[in-house]
């Protein structure tokens, strides 16, 4: 029988490895089951014979997830590696102090959840507490509210089926993406508005491809605020069919090009509205050229639309 080992006495014993510096024993179960920690925090299971020979490595996989490495998760912000034992036994800590155990594969994919993260409107997470007073956070929070607040939907049912791209349910992901867009800083400097419809492909989702920051004047030009009658673009009263004005602006275009006030048919009124609307958008494009996303400029210049039937 082999000599009995005092397991308690083994704890803390330091050994020099050939290629990875010093480590010390933190757990001793038996000769072939020893756990050591390196001074950078890496924890490795090994055998006593390998430890005595200095043949204890951290493994190739350790380098990409060593203690102190920060990873971006898909939906819960950043986490930092605070403990490594094997590729399937890694401890990470979130900014709120929550520590969870994960597998290396999930860490690489960003599939790591913080069980203590509070939810906004039941779906979203603010992982950057220091930004709650910023315009960027208010834009994000408003977007989440429009899409996921039952109270908001009672007053604005048009948003019932509008959603947010999944990664944007985490504020830091939204912030990172939005800051890559042209004229994002104008949201703070010039009170530009956050728009999802001007560049939209008909999608009912807030997503990076169709989001832009635009002056209020441009944003308002895309809102059909006249909905009398069956169609957007015209309304009817006892005098006939009318092409609507938008805060007087459209009326000025109608007068300047010599169009009448009322028309015999809805098609006539609708065509006048569309003609004036195109002129208005083209003028706005030139007014803000160089101060708006080039995609928005091109949409204004080449805008063509179908006015839909409404109930």
TITORSE-70360 format. One record per residue (C-alpha): x, y, z; residue number from 0. Coordinates in pm, 1 decimal, decimal comma, m for minus. Each point is the difference from the previous one (the first is absolute). Example, Ala and Ser with C-alpha at 12.3 -4.5 7.8 and 13.67 -1.06 7.14 Angstrom:
BEGIN
ATOM      east     north        up  seq
ATOM    1230,0    m450,0     780,0    0
ATOM     137,0     344,0     m66,0    1
This chain:
BEGIN
ATOM      east     north        up  seq
ATOM       0,0       0,0       0,0    0
ATOM     118,6     352,7     m77,3    1
ATOM      83,7     252,0     266,9    2
ATOM    m305,6     191,9     123,1    3
ATOM       6,5     363,2    m107,3    4
ATOM    m101,3     285,9     228,8    5
ATOM    m242,6     173,9    m237,1    6
ATOM     m22,9     313,4     211,6    7
ATOM     376,7      37,2      m4,2    8
ATOM       1,6     m12,3    m380,6    9
ATOM    m215,6     310,4     m32,8   10
ATOM     196,4     308,8     m96,2   11
ATOM     314,3    m185,8    m110,0   12
ATOM     158,8     187,8    m289,5   13
ATOM     150,6    m152,7    m313,0   14
ATOM     188,3     145,6    m294,6   15
ATOM    m123,7    m111,7    m343,6   16
ATOM     216,2     m15,0    m309,1   17
ATOM    m194,0     246,8    m214,0   18
ATOM    m271,7     164,1     207,1   19
ATOM     160,8     137,2     312,7   20
ATOM     m88,7     m93,7     355,0   21
ATOM    m314,7    m166,0     127,9   22
ATOM    m116,5    m128,6     338,0   23
ATOM    m229,6    m276,4     118,0   24
ATOM    m350,7     104,3      97,2   25
ATOM    m156,5    m349,1      22,1   26
ATOM     152,5    m343,5      50,3   27
ATOM    m225,9    m305,0     m23,0   28
ATOM     253,5    m265,1     m98,1   29
ATOM     329,3     m37,5    m186,7   30
ATOM    m170,3       7,1    m338,8   31
ATOM    m258,8     263,5      90,1   32
ATOM     160,4     331,6      90,8   33
ATOM    m126,8     350,7     m71,0   34
ATOM     242,9     290,2     m32,0   35
ATOM     m34,6     371,1     m59,3   36
ATOM     238,4     220,4    m195,7   37
ATOM      62,5     354,0     115,3   38
ATOM    m205,2     141,8    m285,6   39
ATOM    m304,1    m184,1     136,7   40
ATOM       2,4    m297,5    m236,2   41
ATOM    m112,5    m318,4     180,4   42
ATOM     103,1    m337,1    m141,5   43
ATOM     m50,7    m362,5     102,1   44
ATOM     316,3    m209,5     m22,5   45
ATOM     194,8    m293,6     147,9   46
ATOM     262,7      20,8     269,9   47
ATOM     263,2    m158,3    m224,9   48
ATOM     m53,0     263,1    m271,8   49
ATOM       7,8     271,8     262,7   50
ATOM     333,9    m122,1     138,0   51
ATOM     146,7     m11,4    m351,3   52
ATOM    m127,5     351,0     m76,7   53
ATOM    m210,0    m136,3    m284,8   54
ATOM    m318,8     185,3      79,4   55
ATOM    m145,2     209,8    m278,6   56
ATOM    m294,8     231,0     m22,3   57
ATOM    m109,4    m145,1    m330,9   58
ATOM     m32,6     180,3    m332,6   59
ATOM    m361,6      80,0      70,6   60
ATOM      84,3     193,0     312,1   61
ATOM     164,4     287,8    m184,0   62
ATOM    m325,2     123,3    m155,8   63
ATOM    m190,9     m11,9     329,0   64
ATOM     259,1      62,7     268,4   65
ATOM     m96,3     178,9     317,9   66
ATOM     m64,1     367,6     m66,2   67
ATOM    m120,2     m50,2    m357,8   68
ATOM    m324,8     189,0     m73,1   69
ATOM    m268,5    m145,0    m226,6   70
ATOM    m310,5     160,3    m151,9   71
ATOM    m308,7    m213,8      47,6   72
ATOM    m287,4       4,6    m245,3   73
ATOM    m264,1     142,8     232,2   74
ATOM     149,3      68,1     342,9   75
ATOM     290,4     237,2     m57,5   76
ATOM     362,9     m65,8      84,0   77
ATOM     138,1    m263,9     235,2   78
ATOM     353,8     m62,1     123,3   79
ATOM     173,2    m333,8      56,4   80
ATOM      80,6     m31,6     370,9   81
ATOM      77,1    m370,5      18,9   82
ATOM     119,2    m268,8    m239,8   83
ATOM      29,8    m370,2      75,6   84
ATOM     m78,3    m172,7    m327,8   85
ATOM    m164,1     109,4    m326,3   86
ATOM    m331,9    m123,6     135,9   87
ATOM      45,4     153,0     345,1   88
ATOM      48,6     378,5     m17,7   89
ATOM    m123,6     267,8     239,5   90
ATOM     m98,9     341,1    m136,9   91
ATOM    m118,2     313,8     179,9   92
ATOM    m246,5     258,6    m130,1   93
ATOM      20,1     371,3      77,5   94
ATOM    m259,8     m31,7     275,1   95
ATOM     223,6    m251,9     178,6   96
ATOM    m195,2    m311,2     m98,6   97
ATOM     229,4    m300,7     m55,2   98
ATOM    m112,0    m292,8    m215,4   99
ATOM     168,5    m319,6    m113,2  100
ATOM      15,2     m58,2    m376,9  101
ATOM     147,3    m219,3    m269,5  102
ATOM     264,3     141,0    m231,7  103
ATOM    m208,6     m68,1    m310,5  104
ATOM    m291,3     203,8     131,2  105
ATOM     234,2     277,5     108,8  106
ATOM     139,6      23,4    m352,1  107
ATOM    m351,0      17,1    m146,2  108
ATOM    m112,3     262,3     251,0  109
ATOM    m267,2    m235,6     134,6  110
ATOM      41,9      97,1     364,8  111
ATOM    m289,3     127,1     212,2  112
ATOM      m3,3     213,3     311,3  113
ATOM    m285,7    m140,2     211,3  114
ATOM     m18,6     319,2     206,7  115
ATOM     m43,9     245,7    m286,6  116
ATOM    m325,1     199,5      37,7  117
ATOM    m230,3      23,8    m301,7  118
ATOM    m148,7     316,0    m149,9  119
ATOM    m357,1     m53,1    m122,1  120
ATOM      62,6    m370,2      55,8  121
ATOM     250,0     m39,1    m284,8  122
ATOM     288,4     249,2       1,8  123
ATOM     312,5      51,8     209,0  124
ATOM     193,9     314,0      84,8  125
ATOM     356,3    m115,2      65,1  126
ATOM     150,4     351,4       6,7  127
ATOM    m139,0     169,0     309,8  128
ATOM     210,6     315,5     m43,4  129
ATOM    m182,1      89,8    m324,8  130
ATOM    m355,6      31,6     129,6  131
ATOM       5,4     380,9     m26,3  132
ATOM     125,9       8,2    m359,4  133
ATOM    m204,8      69,3    m311,9  134
ATOM     117,4    m335,0    m141,6  135
ATOM    m151,5    m190,8     292,2  136
ATOM    m325,1     196,0     m24,3  137
ATOM     m24,9     m85,2    m371,7  138
ATOM      56,0    m368,3      79,9  139
ATOM    m245,9      m5,2     290,2  140
ATOM    m265,5     174,7    m210,7  141
ATOM      47,5    m255,0    m278,4  142
ATOM     m40,7    m289,6     244,9  143
ATOM    m309,9     163,8     150,9  144
ATOM    m165,8      47,7    m339,5  145
ATOM      51,5    m364,3     m88,3  146
ATOM     m55,8    m184,1     329,1  147
ATOM    m211,1     212,2     234,7  148
ATOM    m360,4    m121,5      29,9  149
ATOM    m100,3     339,9     136,1  150
ATOM     149,7     175,2    m302,6  151
ATOM    m174,1    m239,8    m239,5  152
ATOM    m338,8      84,9     146,8  153
ATOM      43,7     357,7    m119,2  154
ATOM     210,0     m78,9    m308,5  155
ATOM    m123,9    m334,8    m140,8  156
ATOM     194,9      59,4    m322,2  157
ATOM     311,2    m116,6     189,1  158
ATOM    m149,6    m334,4     105,9  159
ATOM     203,1    m197,4    m254,9  160
ATOM     316,2     213,1      m2,6  161
ATOM     309,2    m168,6     144,1  162
ATOM     368,8      71,5      65,7  163
ATOM     284,9    m204,1    m144,7  164
ATOM      98,0    m249,5     270,1  165
ATOM     351,2     125,5      74,0  166
ATOM    m137,5     349,7      72,3  167
ATOM    m187,3    m129,3     302,5  168
ATOM     335,8      61,3     170,8  169
ATOM      72,3     372,3      24,6  170
ATOM     377,3     m28,3     m55,5  171
ATOM     m57,1    m185,9    m329,4  172
ATOM    m241,8     269,5    m116,8  173
ATOM     240,8     277,4     101,1  174
ATOM     294,2    m160,6    m181,7  175
ATOM    m197,5     m48,6    m323,5  176
ATOM    m167,9     340,5       1,8  177
ATOM     328,1     183,5      56,6  178
ATOM     120,8    m142,2    m332,2  179
ATOM    m276,7     183,2    m190,2  180
ATOM      57,1     338,9    m170,1  181
ATOM    m114,9     309,1     194,1  182
ATOM     m74,3    m190,3     320,8  183
ATOM     162,0     286,6     192,2  184
ATOM    m261,5     234,5    m149,8  185
ATOM    m253,2    m171,1     226,0  186
ATOM     164,8     185,1     290,3  187
ATOM     130,2     309,9    m181,5  188
ATOM    m297,0      87,2    m222,2  189
ATOM    m284,0    m205,0     147,1  190
ATOM     m21,4    m233,1    m301,5  191
ATOM    m272,2    m262,1      25,5  192
ATOM      33,9    m378,1      m6,8  193
ATOM    m181,4    m146,6    m302,8  194
ATOM     m65,9    m354,7    m119,1  195
ATOM    m238,8      66,2    m290,3  196
ATOM     177,2     220,0    m256,5  197
ATOM     244,5    m276,9     m96,9  198
ATOM    m242,1    m280,0      76,5  199
ATOM     m56,0    m290,8    m234,6  200
ATOM    m344,8     m48,5     146,9  201
ATOM     139,0    m181,6     301,4  202
ATOM    m170,1      52,8     335,5  203
ATOM     326,8     m24,9     187,1  204
ATOM     251,3     246,8     138,2  205
ATOM     328,3    m115,5    m150,5  206
ATOM     333,4     151,4     m96,0  207
ATOM     m59,8     m17,7    m375,2  208
ATOM    m303,3     230,5       8,8  209
ATOM      79,0     236,2     287,6  210
ATOM     108,2     361,4     m50,3  211
ATOM      20,0     330,4     186,8  212
ATOM    m177,5     283,6    m178,6  213
ATOM    m118,2     356,2      69,7  214
ATOM    m354,5      28,6     132,8  215
ATOM    m102,5     177,4    m322,5  216
ATOM      90,8    m305,8    m207,6  217
ATOM    m151,4    m245,1     243,4  218
ATOM    m327,3     193,5       5,4  219
ATOM     m14,8       8,8    m380,2  220
ATOM     m42,8    m377,5      m2,3  221
ATOM    m294,5       2,5     236,8  222
ATOM    m343,9      m6,6    m160,7  223
ATOM    m189,5     200,8     257,9  224
ATOM    m310,3      40,3    m219,3  225
ATOM    m217,4    m311,4       2,1  226
ATOM    m345,4     123,5     m91,3  227
ATOM    m187,0    m218,6    m243,3  228
ATOM     109,4    m341,8    m117,8  229
ATOM     347,1      84,2    m131,0  230
ATOM     308,5     171,5     133,4  231
ATOM      74,6     285,3    m235,1  232
ATOM    m347,8     141,9     m44,1  233
ATOM    m312,2      84,9     189,5  234
ATOM    m349,2      99,2     m97,0  235
ATOM    m259,9     250,3     113,9  236
ATOM    m310,6     162,6    m148,9  237
ATOM     210,9     195,2    m251,7  238
ATOM     179,6    m297,2    m149,1  239
ATOM     328,7    m188,1      36,4  240
ATOM     300,5     175,4     154,0  241
ATOM     373,8     m64,3      m5,1  242
ATOM     101,9      51,9     365,5  243
ATOM     255,8     245,3     129,7  244
ATOM     249,0     m90,8     269,3  245
ATOM      25,6     291,1     243,3  246
ATOM     m48,2     230,9    m297,3  247
ATOM     316,2    m119,3    m174,7  248
ATOM    m170,2    m217,6    m258,9  249
ATOM    m253,6     275,4     m64,7  250
ATOM     283,7     234,7     m99,9  251
ATOM     131,5    m251,0    m254,2  252
ATOM    m350,2     m38,9    m142,5  253
ATOM     m39,7     375,6     m42,0  254
ATOM     346,5      51,6    m145,7  255
ATOM     m56,7    m242,0    m285,5  256
ATOM    m352,1     123,0     m72,6  257
ATOM    m205,4    m295,2     119,1  258
ATOM    m360,9      54,5      99,0  259
ATOM    m143,7     m33,4     348,1  260
ATOM    m261,4    m267,0     m67,0  261
ATOM     m41,0    m277,4    m258,0  262
ATOM    m277,4    m204,1    m152,5  263
ATOM     151,5    m339,4      80,4  264
ATOM     215,9    m151,7     272,2  265
ATOM     261,2    m103,2    m260,1  266
ATOM      50,7     361,6    m104,9  267
ATOM      43,9     110,0     360,4  268
ATOM     231,3    m291,8      72,2  269
ATOM     226,2      75,5    m296,8  270
ATOM      31,3     363,8     107,2  271
ATOM      93,4    m110,3     349,1  272
ATOM     266,7    m238,7    m131,8  273
ATOM     144,0     264,4    m233,7  274
ATOM      24,0     257,3     278,9  275
ATOM     141,2    m253,3     243,9  276
ATOM     281,4     m93,0    m240,3  277
ATOM      89,1     366,4     m47,0  278
ATOM       3,6      51,2     374,9  279
ATOM     230,3    m299,0      60,5  280
ATOM     237,7     103,1    m279,0  281
ATOM      28,4     350,5     147,2  282
ATOM      70,5    m146,1     343,6  283
ATOM     269,8    m221,2    m150,6  284
ATOM     181,6     303,9    m137,6  285
ATOM     m52,9     203,5     316,2  286
ATOM     167,8    m265,1     217,0  287
ATOM     249,0    m137,3    m251,9  288
ATOM     323,1     m84,1     179,5  289
ATOM    m179,8       1,3     335,8  290
ATOM    m189,7    m328,0     m41,3  291
ATOM      89,0    m359,4     m77,0  292
ATOM      60,7     m36,8    m374,7  293
ATOM    m253,9    m283,4      m1,4  294
ATOM    m263,8     238,5     133,3  295
ATOM      99,1     264,5    m256,8  296
ATOM     m38,8    m248,3    m285,7  297
ATOM    m335,7    m116,0     134,7  298
ATOM    m128,9     358,0      13,9  299
ATOM     118,7      81,9    m352,7  300
ATOM    m135,4    m319,0    m155,9  301
ATOM    m301,0     m55,4     223,7  302
ATOM    m288,5    m187,4    m156,3  303
ATOM    m285,9    m130,2     205,9  304
ATOM    m333,9    m167,5      m4,4  305
ATOM    m260,6     152,6     226,7  306
ATOM    m179,5    m281,6     171,1  307
ATOM    m368,1     m50,5      73,1  308
ATOM     m79,9      57,4     366,0  309
ATOM    m300,4     m92,2     204,6  310
